[in-house]
Amino acid sequence: MNMSMNTFEAFEQALREALIHLYDPVYQAPPLLRRVLTRNPSGGAGAVQPLVIAAIQELKPSPEVPPNARSRRLYELLACRYVQELTQEETAERLGITPRHLRREQQQAVQMLARRLWEQYEQAHEPSGPGAAASPAAGDSMGQGTAEPTWRSQVHRELAALEENDPGAVANVAELVEQVVRLEKGLAARHGCRLEAAPAPAGLVAAIHPSVLRQLLIVAVQKLAQATVQGVVKVAAWQEGDCVRVEVSGEPAPQSAMPASEFIAETVTARGGQVAVRRVDEQVRFEMALPSARLLTVLVVDDNADLVHLYRRYTERTRYRIVHVAAGQEVFEAVRRLHPDVVVLDVMLPDLDGWEVLTRLHEDPDTRAIPVIVCSVVRQEELALALGATGYVPKPVRRQDLIQALDRAAAQDSTAAPPPPASTAAAC
């Protein structure tokens, strides 16, 4: 089913109105909102408010998701503002952000909820019979003839846009598997299947945008639910060398069932991974190998607490974890204790000058290999590089500039490490 963006925009606006009237007993939802929320083309006339509340609750992250994770913050924002009916000021205080920041986040949270509900609706009505039209929005199959290059280029544009708007984002695999199983259990039941997931290891992180991995899992589950006869669809993920292995399987499946998805194949390949569809006896499965993303510790040396908070916001949903010291004298003990992968260093510190810190780090054989990025209002990039810094980012720091500098520093650090065995390096 391929609906226009104008229809999605109408749905998003209708959802915003419904959120405002979430406890209004006389509120009458428009047909488009009822149709999408019930996933029923006729859209019954029942109340939609309970369905909206349930959709918000489905966003609730698992307990192991960090408190500062963006997924948790957006869920809490929606729950506070609409389910609990707190004011913007009360919600901002509870989340520890300013009311102005809350207003920006609220727009994004509602849009995220609308997009998720819209994708569920499109998935539920995606054509699957012979001759069905390609649906780039649902990520099912690729058009024929002249449509194929257009479809491929659209996939790559979407991926590029995600990375531009959310640079450095990586996927917490366990969290996403749990979300997708919770989301798709109803769909699997409609096909007479059970949907299960093996517990994914904590800290399993893939170098792919979380929205992309979520959609890959949704499509794979849908395909196998359609192919499986009164059986079970299972999702499993684990670490294997430098790869994150993700497997979605269904059984029993008829011998004629061999599902395929050009969306999965094109997207996984574009992210440097591999994908295969295999049959073993009565089981068919999608096997995906994605590059893993090792979590990296970044030691920020800066006496400006607001700026450190900004860095933490910049690196949310990325593989970078910020630790902080406010004085130059604290750096050397922190390095010995934390073994950071990268140091982000201010120059004007309250005690020891940043140039002195950089010099001592570079001269010490035990710390020389740690990449250092100088972030300062002092425009001295040439001096920073001459003293051994890996990179230089001027203040005020833009998010994309910081993420790119961290990526370059991490890449430099990884080249100094011994290469992985050929068998695991080639797998992704």
Order of alpha helices (4+ residues) and beta strands (2+ residues): alpha-alpha-alpha-alpha-alpha-alpha-alpha-beta-alpha-beta-beta-alpha-beta-beta-alpha-beta-beta-beta-alpha-beta-alpha-beta-alpha-beta-alpha-beta-alpha-alpha
